[in-house]
């Protein structure tokens, strides 16, 4: 799953536990300063925008801070002032129609990586090629990011053996689809570098995330259009989202956290490259809002 309950209460001890050491004093210090060590663009533009307060969205007229979650547009901040990120794979987010737009972190991904992220509102789900698309969602059959590529290759090999002779027309159709998706992918570095990354990322072309409260995920995750997709689970990641869902484990990530951690693991284990903060700015808004919420909790004596 990729989003927490949007009606949660503030988490009393929010932290990025993936960086916590066994030392108790270090643990307490990191608990006070989560999301440290990220390579982020300056938050000065957000600080200034916050001082100005909410402004009306030029498209819908809604009162917004930083961006309009309805129109997917910036408010009080210019495009030149925020980081824009190119991703190594396309991201689709399937949003539950009852998900509260203003409390969802999915919009962060769309604004920061606009050419690589698409948001659909359920029941709108594209038709996916099960051999080239994965669903990030926990479950008994889910695999890790490390094992994901081998599983996809095994699916492709099995399909090629099963349909080698009778499916000439179908294979031609897949070749056309594959060329279309390749054309959509952004260039990463030089042409040779991009080609190298493509070969390592093959056959993965798209990653699907569900944006919903955990109590509403079942309807989307069990939709027959997603049933044949390989499920991937981020088993070792912990959330530091400030809206904690009562009774749910801290491995239930906010949507933007799930996207970020998936891409980080994908970069290291699938592209076989050392991670140097390439996707840290996906947490540009999230980390700032986290600090604002944390400061408010401290001021209120709740932390």
N, C-alpha and C positions, 0 to 999 in steps of 0.2 A: 504494500500500500504506500501511497506517496503523499498523504495529507492527514493532518490531525483534525480532531473534532474542533470546529470553529467556534463552539460555544463553551470551550474549556475555561477553567480558572487558571490564574497565573501559576506557573510551576514554581514551587518553593526553593528548588535547588538546581537551577538550570545551568548546564555546563556541557562542553564538548568532551565527553568521557573518553573519546578515542585518544586524547592527548594526556590523560591523567596518569601520573605515576603512582607507585605503591606508597610513596611517602605521604603521610597524612597532612603535613604542613603544605606540601606542594599541591595536594589535592584541594585543600581549602583555598589556596591562592588562585588556582585555575578555575575554581568554582566562581570566584569573584570576577575573573577576567576570561570568559569563554571566547571562542573564535579568535584567539590570538595567533600570530604568526602567518596570517593571510596576506597575500600580496594584493592589496586593494587600492583602487584609485582614491584620491582624497575625498573625504566626506564634507569638506568645507562648503561645497555647493548645497548639500542637504541641510547643513547647519544654518546657512543663510535663508534657505527656503522655509525652514521651520520657524525662524524668527519673524518672517513676513506673515506666516500663518496661512490658513486655507484660502484658496482662490477658486474661482469658478472655471470649470472646464469649458473651453471655447466651443466644444462640440455638443455636449449634452446639458451644460449649465450646472452640473452638480458641484457641490463644494468638496474640493479635493486637496490633498497634500502630496506633493512630489509627482504623482501620476493619477490618471483617471483609470480606475480598474474596470469601468464600464466600456470606455472607448479605446483602451490600450494606448493612451497618449500621455505625454508628459504635461505636467501642470506646474508653472512657476520655475521650471528647470528646462534648459535648452538641450537639444540632442548633442551638441558639442561639449557639454559639461559632464556627461556621464560616459562610462566605459561601454563600448559595444564589443561583443565577443563572437568569434567564429567557432562553431562547434565541429567536431570531427564526424558527427552523425546527426541525422535529423531527429527532432524530438516532437512527439505528438502527446498532447495532454487531453484526456477525456474527462470533462468536468461534469459533475452531477448537477442537474438543473436547480436543485435546492441548495447548492453550495453558496454561501454568502460571499459575494464577489470581494467585498471590502476586507474580508479576513483571510482570503486565500493568498498563498504565496506564489501561485502559478503565474500570475501576471508579471512577477519579477523576471521570470525567464523570458517571457515574450518581449518585454521592453528591452532587456539587455542583450538578447540574441534574436532579434526580430526575423532574420532571414532563415533561421534554423528551427524555430519553435512555432508550432501551430496548436491552437486551442480549439477543441470541438466541444459542444454541449450535447450531452447524452439526451436522446438516443442516436444522435448523429455520430457514426463511427465509420471511417473509411474501410474499404476492402483491403485487407493486408495479405501479403505473401507470407505464409507461415514459415518459410525457410529463410526469410531475410529480415524478419521483424521479431522483436522480443517484447514481453510485457514485464515491467518491473512491479512485482506484486508477490507477497509472501504466500507460501502454500507448501503442502507436502511434497509436491513434485518440483519445486523451485530449485534452481542451481545457482551457484555463485558466479560472479562476473568472471572469475578466473577460469571456470569450466564452460562458460557460455559459448565461446567461439568453437570449441571442439564439438559441443552438442549441435551447433548449427551446421558445421561441416559434416557431421555424421548424418544429419537429416538430409542434407543436399546429396550426399553420396548414396544414401538409401533410395532417395527419390529417383536419382539418375539410373540406378540399377533396375528399379521397378518399372520405369516408364521409358526406358531407352529406345525401344523399337516403336511402340504404337503411338507415341505422343509428339510427332513432328510439329504439328500445328501449335500445340501447347508450348513447346520449347521455343518456337519463334516468338510467341506472345511474350514469354518471359524475358527473352533477349531484348525486346523493345522496352518492356517495363524497366529492365535493369539499366539500359542506356539512359532512360528518362531520369531515373533516380541519380545516376552518376552525374548527369548534367546539373542537377539541383545542388549537388554538394559544393560548398565553397572551396576555393583554392586555398590550400594550406602550404605556405612557403612557395618554393620554386615548383615548376611542373614536375620535375623528377621527384621532389620530396612529396608532393601531393600524390603522385602515382604510387610511391612506396607506402604511404599511409593507407591508400585505398586498398592495396593488395593485402595489407595486414588486417584491415578492417573487414574485408570480404569474408562471408557474405552478408554481414550485418549492414542494413541500410536505414533502419528506423527503430526508435525505441519509444514504447508507449508507457505513459504514466497515468494513473487515475487520480483525479483531484476531487476529493469527497470527504465527508466525515467518515470515520471508520464504521459507524453504524449503518451507513448508506452504501458501502462499497459492494456488497454482495450482488446487487442488481446489475452493476456494471461488470464486475469481474467474472460473473457467470454468463454473460451475454455470449451467445453462440458465435458471434463474430470474433471474439477474443479467445475462445476455448482452445483452438489449435496452436496458439502462440506459445513459444517456449517462455516459461516464467523464470524470472531472475529475482533473487532476494539479496538485499544488503544486510546480511545477518550480523555483522560485527559493528555496525554503526549505531550511534546513540544520538537522540535528538537533544537540542537545546532550545526548542520552540517554547515560547512563553505561554502558549495555550495548551496546557497539558490535559489530556483526556483521562478522567478518573477511571481507574481500573485497567488501563492499557499499559503495556510495557514501554520503556523508553527507547525501544528499537523501532517504534512507529514514528516515521520521519515526516516532517513537513514536506510539501511537494518540492520546494526549491532545494531543500537539503538532499532529498533523494536524487534529484537530477545532478546536483553537484558531486555527491559521493559516487554515483554511478560513473560519471565522466572521469573522475579522478582515478578510479579503479580501472576503467577502460583504457585510459592513457598509459597506465603502468603495466597492466597485465596483458592487454590485447595489442596495443600499438608498440609495446615493449620499449617505452621511452621513460626516462627519468622525469618525474613530475616537478615542474618549476613554477607552479602557481598559474598555469595557463587558464584555468577556469575559476579561479578564486573570485573574480569580479561578478560571478553569478550571485554571490552573497553580498553584493554592494549595498542594496537596500536592506536586505535581511539583517546584516551585521549592525547597520546603523540603527534600525528599529529595535534590535535586541538591546543595544546599549541604552537607548532612550527608555525602554521599558524597565531595564534593570536599575537605572538611576531613579526612576519614579518609585520603584519598590523600596529602594534604600531610603529615599526621602520620607516614605510613608512608614518606615520602620518594619517593613515586611521581609527584609533580606539581611 
